[in-house]
């Protein structure tokens, strides 16, 4: 059988499905990301830290504005607090193993008090994490093996302030053709705190960071079999200096989340598999009131999920605003074989087929 035929079959099969980031665990607090298959139909409109996208399709050109945060993306209305040096876990929906390729994560400081009005194409992005091909295994393989989860660490010495985090998977199953590489970027608003002062200088623009003919973008990953791979973009920034070289063939795999002391309420620390502690108990979690902003008032920080064993957290702790809504959800942390609701990392795939982008 000819390799060209094999490639065409693999490409057609891979085009049937792909995923998106459904949740983020930031500095120990869990946030729902924007769901393009459900959230556009919610009334009232949901407020989230993640940037909205019209669908979970790929970006197939590195020269368009959509390469920054997704085609047709719009800023999230809230921001998540995060401590420099803490971790971020990205929980993807089911990712097809045919969509092999690297993962890259960037930060960019926003010019105003938050990133809700930022233009991502004008920002200076510095990479904080990437992984490609190591011992025949792709970063996407490592992500799938770790419960469709990828973990990165915010550099401990960067200056505090509002930042956009940009995380992406690059699927290379059709990358042997021009513009065949499929980028799946997402962005979310952060407000990073800490005592650092570093401003990374090895930055890039989106678009501009990648070229259509980069060796890691226009590449045949099937024939001949790759033994080395060049990850697109700059080397990741390393705390204590400018962007220090990181071997492109070494996969920086996910690491366990450490207990964090940063701002915001906490949920139990997760294991390296991103699976909550096994339990058949059901407990109630509540979101502190989310605020509806008055015209001209600055956006508020989103309050993460807080565990409340009896009643939802009182709204009295939140400053007076135009209107206040308290949302209560039930979270079940289940043992293997027991169904769990989609809010938990274990049950986050319970979105029917519409959550898989088929």
C-alpha positions as CSV (number, residue, x, y, z in Angstrom):
1,X,0.0,0.0,0.0
2,X,1.4,3.4,-1.0
3,X,2.4,5.8,1.8
4,X,0.4,8.6,0.1
5,X,-2.8,6.5,0.4
6,X,-2.1,5.7,4.0
7,X,-1.6,9.5,4.7
8,X,-4.9,10.4,3.0
9,X,-6.8,7.8,5.0
10,X,-5.3,8.9,8.3
11,X,-6.0,12.5,7.5
12,X,-9.7,11.8,6.6
13,X,-10.1,9.8,9.8
14,X,-8.4,12.4,12.0
15,X,-10.6,15.2,10.6
16,X,-13.7,13.7,12.1
17,X,-13.0,14.7,15.7
18,X,-10.9,16.9,17.9
19,X,-11.1,18.5,21.3
20,X,-10.8,21.7,23.3
21,X,-9.9,22.7,26.9
22,X,-13.0,22.2,29.0
23,X,-11.6,23.2,32.4
24,X,-8.5,24.7,34.0
25,X,-7.0,24.2,37.4
26,X,-5.2,27.4,38.1
27,X,-3.1,27.8,41.3
28,X,-5.3,25.0,42.8
29,X,-8.7,26.4,41.9
30,X,-10.9,24.9,39.2
31,X,-12.5,26.9,36.4
32,X,-14.9,25.9,33.6
33,X,-13.6,27.1,30.3
34,X,-15.8,28.4,27.4
35,X,-17.6,25.5,25.7
36,X,-18.4,26.4,22.1
37,X,-21.0,23.7,21.8
38,X,-23.1,24.8,24.8
39,X,-22.3,28.2,26.2
40,X,-23.5,30.3,23.1
41,X,-27.0,29.1,23.9
42,X,-27.0,30.1,27.6
43,X,-29.2,32.9,28.7
44,X,-28.1,34.9,30.6
45,X,-24.6,34.8,29.0
46,X,-22.1,33.0,31.2
47,X,-19.1,34.9,32.5
48,X,-15.8,32.9,32.3
49,X,-12.1,33.5,32.2
50,X,-11.6,31.7,28.8
51,X,-11.9,33.5,25.5
52,X,-14.9,32.6,23.5
53,X,-14.6,30.7,20.1
54,X,-17.4,30.0,17.7
55,X,-16.5,26.3,17.4
56,X,-13.6,23.9,18.2
57,X,-12.3,23.7,14.7
58,X,-8.6,24.2,14.0
59,X,-6.7,27.2,12.8
60,X,-5.0,26.2,9.6
61,X,-3.0,29.3,8.8
62,X,-0.3,30.8,10.9
63,X,-0.7,34.2,9.2
64,X,-4.2,35.1,10.4
65,X,-5.3,36.8,13.6
66,X,-7.0,33.6,14.7
67,X,-3.6,32.0,15.4
68,X,-3.4,34.0,18.6
69,X,-6.5,32.8,20.5
70,X,-8.6,30.9,18.0
71,X,-10.5,32.0,14.9
72,X,-13.3,34.4,15.8
73,X,-12.2,34.5,19.5
74,X,-13.4,37.2,21.9
75,X,-12.1,38.1,25.3
76,X,-13.3,36.4,28.4
77,X,-15.2,38.7,30.8
78,X,-13.4,37.5,34.0
79,X,-9.9,37.0,35.3
80,X,-8.4,34.2,37.5
81,X,-6.0,35.0,40.2
82,X,-2.7,33.0,40.0
83,X,0.5,33.1,41.9
84,X,3.9,33.2,40.1
85,X,5.5,29.8,40.6
86,X,2.2,27.9,40.8
87,X,0.8,25.5,38.2
88,X,-1.9,25.4,35.6
89,X,-3.6,22.2,34.5
90,X,-5.4,22.2,31.2
91,X,-8.1,19.6,31.0
92,X,-8.8,18.7,27.4
93,X,-11.9,16.9,26.2
94,X,-11.2,13.5,24.5
95,X,-8.2,14.0,22.2
96,X,-7.9,11.6,19.2
97,X,-4.6,9.7,19.2
98,X,-4.4,10.3,15.4
99,X,-3.8,14.0,16.1
100,X,-0.2,13.6,17.1
101,X,2.0,16.6,17.7
102,X,3.5,19.0,20.1
103,X,2.1,21.3,22.7
104,X,3.2,24.9,23.4
105,X,2.1,27.4,26.2
106,X,2.8,31.1,26.3
107,X,2.1,34.2,28.5
108,X,1.7,37.8,27.5
109,X,1.3,40.8,29.8
110,X,-1.7,43.0,29.0
111,X,-1.3,46.8,28.9
112,X,-4.3,47.7,31.1
113,X,-5.5,46.5,34.5
114,X,-6.8,43.3,33.0
115,X,-6.9,41.4,29.7
116,X,-10.6,41.7,28.9
117,X,-10.0,44.5,26.4
118,X,-6.7,43.2,25.1
119,X,-5.9,42.6,21.4
120,X,-3.8,39.4,21.4
121,X,-2.2,40.2,18.1
122,X,-0.4,43.2,19.6
123,X,0.9,41.5,22.7
124,X,4.5,40.3,23.3
125,X,4.3,36.6,24.0
126,X,7.0,34.5,25.7
127,X,6.8,30.7,25.8
128,X,6.8,29.0,29.2
129,X,6.4,25.4,28.2
130,X,6.7,23.1,25.2
131,X,7.1,19.5,24.4
132,X,7.5,17.6,21.1
133,X,8.8,14.2,20.2
134,X,10.8,12.0,22.7
135,X,11.7,8.4,22.2
136,X,9.1,8.0,19.5
137,X,6.3,9.4,21.7
138,X,4.6,12.7,21.0
139,X,3.5,15.3,23.6
140,X,-0.1,14.5,22.5
141,X,0.5,10.9,23.5
142,X,1.7,12.0,26.9
143,X,-1.4,14.2,27.3
144,X,-3.8,11.4,26.4
145,X,-1.9,9.0,28.9
146,X,-2.4,11.6,31.6
147,X,-6.2,11.7,31.4
148,X,-6.1,14.3,28.5
149,X,-4.3,16.7,30.9
150,X,-1.3,19.0,30.5
151,X,0.4,20.8,33.3
152,X,2.6,23.9,33.1
153,X,4.3,26.1,35.8
154,X,4.1,29.9,35.8
155,X,7.6,31.3,36.0
156,X,8.3,32.3,39.6
157,X,10.1,35.5,38.9
158,X,7.9,37.3,36.4
159,X,6.5,40.7,37.3
160,X,2.9,40.6,38.7
161,X,0.1,42.0,36.6
162,X,-2.6,41.0,34.1
163,X,-1.6,38.2,31.7
164,X,-3.1,36.2,28.9
165,X,-2.1,32.5,28.9
166,X,-2.1,30.9,25.5
167,X,-2.1,27.1,25.4
168,X,-2.2,25.0,22.2
169,X,-2.0,21.6,20.7
170,X,-0.6,21.2,17.1
171,X,-2.0,18.2,15.2
172,X,0.4,17.1,12.4
173,X,-1.5,14.2,10.8
174,X,-1.9,16.2,7.6
175,X,1.1,18.5,8.0
176,X,2.9,17.0,4.9
177,X,0.7,19.4,2.8
178,X,0.9,23.2,2.8
179,X,-1.3,24.6,5.5
180,X,-2.2,21.1,6.6
181,X,-1.0,21.5,10.2
182,X,-3.9,22.1,12.6
183,X,-3.4,24.5,15.5
184,X,-5.8,24.4,18.4
185,X,-5.0,27.5,20.6
186,X,-7.0,28.8,23.5
187,X,-6.6,31.8,25.8
188,X,-7.6,32.7,29.3
189,X,-7.3,35.8,31.5
190,X,-5.0,35.7,34.5
191,X,-4.0,38.2,37.2
192,X,-0.6,37.0,38.4
193,X,0.6,38.0,41.8
194,X,4.1,37.7,43.3
195,X,7.3,39.5,44.2
196,X,9.2,39.0,40.9
197,X,10.2,41.7,38.5
198,X,11.4,39.8,35.4
199,X,10.2,40.9,32.0
200,X,11.1,38.2,29.5
201,X,12.7,39.7,26.3
202,X,12.6,36.7,24.0
203,X,9.1,37.4,22.8
204,X,7.0,36.8,19.6
205,X,3.9,38.1,18.0
206,X,0.8,36.1,16.9
207,X,0.7,36.1,13.9
208,X,4.4,36.2,13.3
209,X,5.8,33.6,15.7
210,X,5.4,30.7,13.1
211,X,6.0,30.4,9.4
212,X,4.1,28.0,7.2
213,X,7.3,26.4,6.1
214,X,8.9,25.9,9.6
215,X,10.3,22.4,9.9
216,X,8.0,21.7,12.7
217,X,4.9,22.8,10.8
218,X,5.4,21.6,7.2
219,X,6.5,18.0,8.0
220,X,5.6,14.4,7.2
221,X,5.5,12.6,10.6
222,X,4.8,9.2,9.0
223,X,7.3,8.5,6.3
224,X,10.2,8.4,6.8
225,X,9.7,7.8,10.5
226,X,10.8,10.9,12.5
227,X,13.6,10.6,15.1
228,X,14.0,14.3,15.7
229,X,11.5,17.1,15.7
230,X,11.8,20.9,15.9
231,X,9.1,22.5,18.0
232,X,7.8,25.8,16.5
233,X,8.4,29.1,18.3
234,X,11.1,30.2,20.7
235,X,12.6,28.3,23.6
236,X,10.7,28.5,26.9
237,X,11.6,31.2,29.4
238,X,13.4,29.9,32.4
239,X,13.1,31.7,35.7
240,X,16.3,33.7,36.5
241,X,17.2,34.8,33.0
242,X,16.1,35.2,29.4
243,X,14.8,32.3,27.3
244,X,17.3,29.6,28.0
245,X,17.7,26.8,25.4
246,X,15.5,23.7,26.0
247,X,16.1,20.6,23.8
248,X,13.2,20.5,21.3
249,X,13.2,16.7,21.3
250,X,12.6,16.4,25.0
251,X,9.0,16.2,26.1
252,X,8.2,18.2,29.3
253,X,5.5,15.9,30.6
254,X,2.8,16.8,33.1
255,X,3.8,16.9,36.8
256,X,1.7,16.5,39.9
257,X,0.1,19.6,41.2
258,X,1.6,20.9,44.5
259,X,-0.4,22.4,47.2
260,X,-0.6,26.1,46.6
261,X,-0.8,29.1,48.9
262,X,-1.9,31.6,46.3
263,X,-5.0,33.8,46.3
264,X,-8.4,32.3,45.9
265,X,-10.3,29.4,47.4
266,X,-8.9,25.9,47.0
267,X,-10.2,22.4,46.1
268,X,-8.3,19.2,47.1
269,X,-4.9,18.8,45.4
270,X,-5.1,16.4,42.5
271,X,-2.7,13.5,41.7
272,X,-0.5,13.5,38.6
273,X,-3.3,11.7,36.7
274,X,-5.6,14.7,37.3
275,X,-8.2,12.4,38.9
276,X,-9.9,13.6,42.2
277,X,-9.6,11.5,45.3
278,X,-11.7,8.3,44.9
279,X,-15.0,8.6,46.8
280,X,-18.6,7.7,46.4
281,X,-19.7,10.6,48.5
282,X,-21.6,13.5,47.0
283,X,-20.9,17.1,48.3
284,X,-22.2,20.5,47.4
285,X,-19.9,23.2,46.0
286,X,-21.0,26.7,45.5
287,X,-19.7,29.6,43.4
288,X,-19.5,32.9,45.2
289,X,-21.7,35.6,43.6
290,X,-20.6,36.6,40.2
291,X,-21.3,40.3,39.5
292,X,-23.1,42.1,36.8
293,X,-21.0,45.2,36.0
294,X,-22.3,48.7,35.7
295,X,-21.5,50.6,32.6
296,X,-18.0,51.9,32.8
297,X,-17.1,49.8,35.9
298,X,-14.0,47.6,35.7
299,X,-14.4,43.8,35.4
300,X,-14.2,41.8,38.5
301,X,-12.0,38.9,39.3
302,X,-13.8,35.6,39.0
303,X,-14.2,33.7,42.3
304,X,-13.2,30.0,41.9
305,X,-15.3,27.0,43.2
306,X,-15.5,26.9,47.0
307,X,-16.4,23.8,49.0
308,X,-19.4,24.4,51.3
309,X,-20.5,21.4,53.4
310,X,-23.8,22.9,54.4
311,X,-25.0,26.0,52.7
312,X,-23.7,28.2,49.8
313,X,-21.2,30.9,50.7
314,X,-22.9,34.1,51.8
315,X,-22.9,36.9,49.3
316,X,-22.2,39.4,52.1
317,X,-18.5,39.1,51.5
318,X,-18.8,40.6,48.0
319,X,-18.9,44.4,47.6
320,X,-22.3,45.8,46.5
321,X,-22.9,45.6,42.8
322,X,-25.9,46.0,40.4
323,X,-27.0,42.4,40.7
324,X,-25.7,39.2,42.3
325,X,-26.2,35.6,41.4
326,X,-25.3,32.5,43.4
327,X,-24.9,29.3,41.6
328,X,-24.7,25.9,43.4
329,X,-23.6,22.7,41.8
330,X,-23.3,19.2,43.1
331,X,-19.9,17.5,42.7
332,X,-19.5,13.8,43.0
333,X,-16.0,12.3,43.1
334,X,-16.5,8.8,42.0
335,X,-14.5,5.6,42.1
336,X,-13.8,3.7,38.8
337,X,-17.0,2.4,37.2
338,X,-19.2,5.1,38.9
339,X,-20.5,7.9,36.8
340,X,-19.5,11.5,37.8
341,X,-20.9,14.8,36.7
342,X,-19.0,16.9,34.1
343,X,-17.8,19.5,36.6
344,X,-15.2,17.2,38.0
345,X,-12.0,16.4,36.0
346,X,-13.0,12.7,36.2
347,X,-16.4,13.3,34.7
348,X,-15.6,16.3,32.4
349,X,-16.2,14.2,29.3
350,X,-20.0,13.8,30.0
351,X,-20.9,16.3,27.3
352,X,-22.5,13.9,24.9
353,X,-21.0,13.7,21.4
354,X,-21.5,17.4,20.9
355,X,-18.6,18.0,23.3
356,X,-16.2,16.1,21.1
357,X,-16.5,18.3,18.0
358,X,-17.5,15.5,15.7
